[in-house]
Amino acid sequence: MKDIPYNISGKKVELAMRNVIHSLEVKNKDALADPEALDYYPDLPELEP
């Protein structure tokens, strides 16, 4: 597992993760401490339907 995405204040970004998994736009990438961490998740075989 790569990085778990967190926002700038240190909370996990569950809504952003849900959007990535469901191929939806993540609207608040500016609020993420490491937005590149989201790039790892769209192609995970474990998340395929």
Number of C-alpha atoms within 10 A of each C-alpha: 6 9 12 14 21 20 18 13 9 10 11 14 17 13 12 22 20 13 15 18 16 13 10 11 11 15 10 11 14 11 13 20 16 15 16 11 15 22 12 13 17 15 11 10 8 7 10 9 5
